[in-house]
């Protein structure tokens, strides 16, 4: 998967982080996203959705740009216990800005699977897989034009190749369609 980020004169290209709990009632999510701070940085604070209202850990713009790491950990508010998310929802929007003047650069927007979790409301760990994305930076080639042909980034459960298409501009997906077969609160 690849995304084109415009030149340094254009600021804040949004990338949505979407979660698909696969029909399971989601109680907690922790996402860790890695990026190269010498090429792109967060242009503003992370914009969080209101679906999971309990903020457990959210990296500030300053922290992310200093470490090249974004952590978002959100939980279900007790007031929403009877209505947890079970379908695709937006977890956050990330706004990256280019910080290099070098042309025709690429960089990876990656997921640190070891530090990521999806937990349902029964405390089952839902398993998933990820696929990193390539960012094209300051391309001197043809300018990207909006299209009805989606780009794709995949984070799936490894069972049946779940894949979601996303619109040009970039979205990151988490998908989990079944609980962890290795037992409650365990990791593979």
C-alpha positions in Angstrom: 0.0 0.0 0.0 1.3 3.4 -0.8 0.2 7.0 -0.2 1.6 10.2 -1.7 2.2 13.1 0.7 2.5 16.5 -1.0 5.5 18.9 -0.7 6.4 20.8 2.4 4.4 23.8 1.4 1.2 21.7 1.8 0.5 20.9 5.4 -1.4 18.1 7.2 -2.4 15.2 5.0 -5.0 13.2 7.0 -4.8 9.5 7.5 -7.7 7.8 9.3 -7.2 5.0 11.7 -10.2 2.7 11.4 -11.1 -0.3 13.6 -13.3 -3.3 12.6 -14.0 -5.4 15.7 -15.6 -8.0 13.3 -18.9 -8.1 15.1 -17.4 -8.5 18.6 -18.2 -5.9 21.3 -15.0 -3.9 21.6 -13.9 -2.7 25.0 -10.3 -1.6 24.5 -7.9 -0.9 21.6 -4.2 -0.1 21.7 -2.5 0.9 18.5 1.2 1.8 18.0 2.2 3.4 14.7 5.9 4.0 13.7 7.2 6.7 11.2 10.4 8.4 10.2 10.6 11.8 11.8 13.3 12.9 9.4 10.7 12.7 6.5 7.3 13.3 8.0 5.9 14.6 11.3 2.5 15.1 12.9 1.3 18.5 11.8 -1.2 18.7 14.7 -2.5 16.8 17.7 -4.2 13.4 17.0 -7.9 13.8 16.5 -9.7 11.1 18.4 -13.2 9.7 17.7 -15.9 9.8 20.3 -16.7 6.0 20.0 -14.2 4.9 22.7 -14.3 7.8 25.2 -11.9 6.6 27.8 -8.4 7.9 27.0 -5.9 5.6 28.5 -2.8 6.7 26.5 -2.6 9.1 23.6 0.8 10.4 22.3 1.1 14.1 22.0 2.3 15.7 18.8 5.6 16.6 20.5 6.1 13.1 21.8 5.3 11.5 18.5 7.6 13.9 16.5 10.4 13.3 19.1 10.1 9.5 19.0 8.6 8.6 15.6 6.0 6.6 17.5 2.2 7.2 17.9 0.4 5.3 20.7 -3.4 5.4 20.9 -5.0 3.4 23.7 -8.7 3.9 24.3 -11.4 2.1 26.2 -15.1 1.8 26.4 -16.7 4.3 28.8 -18.9 2.5 31.4 -21.8 4.6 30.3 -21.6 2.9 26.9 -21.3 -0.6 28.3 -24.6 -1.7 26.7 -23.7 -0.2 23.3 -20.0 -1.1 22.5 -18.8 -0.8 19.0 -19.1 -4.0 16.9 -18.7 -2.6 13.4 -16.1 -0.5 11.6 -15.5 2.9 13.2 -12.9 5.6 13.0 -10.5 5.6 16.0 -8.4 8.6 15.0 -7.2 10.9 12.3 -3.5 11.6 12.0 -2.3 14.7 10.1 1.2 14.3 8.7 3.4 17.1 7.2 6.5 16.6 5.1 9.6 17.9 6.8 12.2 17.1 4.2 13.0 19.1 1.0 14.5 16.0 -0.7 12.5 14.8 -3.7 11.3 11.4 -4.5 11.6 10.0 -1.0 9.8 7.0 0.5 9.1 6.1 4.0 7.2 3.4 5.9 4.2 4.0 8.1 4.4 0.8 10.2 2.5 -0.9 12.9 4.2 -2.4 16.0 2.1 -5.6 16.4 3.8 -6.6 19.6 2.5 -3.5 21.3 -1.0 -3.5 19.8 -4.2 -5.0 21.4 -7.9 -5.4 20.7 -9.9 -6.6 23.7 -13.6 -7.4 23.6 -16.0 -6.6 26.5 -15.5 -10.2 27.9 -11.8 -9.6 28.2 -10.9 -11.8 25.2 -7.9 -10.7 23.2 -8.8 -10.5 19.5 -6.0 -11.3 17.2 -5.0 -9.5 13.9 -2.3 -9.1 11.4 -0.9 -5.9 9.8 0.5 -4.7 6.6 2.7 -1.6 6.6 2.3 1.3 4.1 4.7 3.1 2.0 4.6 6.9 2.0 5.8 8.7 -1.2 7.2 12.1 -0.3 7.9 15.1 -2.6 7.3 13.1 -5.7 8.5 14.8 -8.9 6.3 12.4 -10.9 2.7 13.0 -11.9 0.6 14.6 -9.2 -1.9 12.2 -7.6 -5.5 12.9 -8.5 -8.5 11.8 -6.5 -10.0 8.7 -7.9 -12.8 6.2 -7.3 -10.1 3.5 -7.3 -9.3 3.0 -3.6 -5.9 2.3 -2.1 -5.7 -0.4 0.5 -4.1 -1.0 3.8 -4.7 -4.3 5.6 -4.8 -5.3 9.2 -6.8 -8.5 9.4 -7.4 -11.5 11.5 -5.5 -13.9 9.2 -8.6 -16.0 8.6 -9.9 -15.6 5.1 -7.9 -12.6 4.0 -10.3 -9.8 5.1 -9.5 -6.7 3.2 -11.0 -3.3 3.2 -10.7 -0.8 0.4 -10.0 2.8 1.5 -10.1 6.1 -0.3 -7.1 7.9 -1.8 -5.5 9.9 1.0 -5.0 7.0 3.2 -6.7 5.1 6.0 -5.3 2.6 8.4 -7.4 -0.4 9.3 -7.6 -2.8 12.3 -9.8 -5.8 11.8 -10.5 -8.7 14.1 -13.2 -11.2 13.4 -12.8 -13.8 16.1 -11.4 -14.1 19.6 -7.9 -15.3 20.4 -7.9 -19.2 20.2 -5.0 -19.2 22.6 -7.1 -18.2 25.5 -8.3 -15.1 27.2 -5.8 -12.3 27.5 -3.1 -14.2 25.8 -1.0 -13.3 22.8 0.3 -15.2 19.9 
